[in-house]
Amino acid sequence: MANELFNIIWPILGASGFVFRLWLTHFKLKDELQFRKDYVSRYIALYFFLAMTLGFKNEVFNLIICAALPVMLVSFIGWDSLFFVKFKKRTYWEKNHAWLIVERITMHPPVIAVSLYWWIIDLKGIIGLTNGIITIIAACILVMGPYMIWDKRWTEKYIAPTGMNIFIFMIISVVGLSIYLLAF
């Protein structure tokens, strides 16, 4: 009974979360976020809600969520903590203070919480990797494509060497997780 309920609730929550985050980052907060709306964490948050829409049954999106855990943790601990500490001092954000907090709370924490939960209960069973290398390549394209096309930390070397560090960190994370899933 509980499983059937989750099969109904996940798609509704996921689709709602996806539309909400898309609206929030690309319309409501477009002036505040500017080019930051295209940061890789924001795309991973969208993939998270797509995974939820699919009932967390798509191994490509599940792999993205789990492979993103180290990057999301570093972002949450490093950048999110600074965001909240310096939040009231940033007067140019006065227009949408509450929405910026909601945006930040719906970006890293859901991905971190679900990924950690999966690591604890049964990571291999959840991700599956029945298609192995094809799944890994698809996940890399979905994450690295938008990153290399739109994220100014990569395309324009904004706050260098952050773009290269993120790229290297993501590659290590995907390769490490893939080796773990395929070899053990």
ABEGO torsion letter per residue (X at the ends): XAAAAAAAAAAAAAAAAAAAAAAAAAAAAAAAAEAAAABAAAAAAAAAAAAAAAGGABAAAAAAAAAAAAAAAAAAAAAAAAAAAAAAABAAAAAAAAAAAAAAAAAAAAAAAAAAAAAAABAAAAAGGAAEAAAAAAAAAAAAAAAAAABAAAAAGBGOAAAAAAAAAAAAAAAAAAAAAAAX
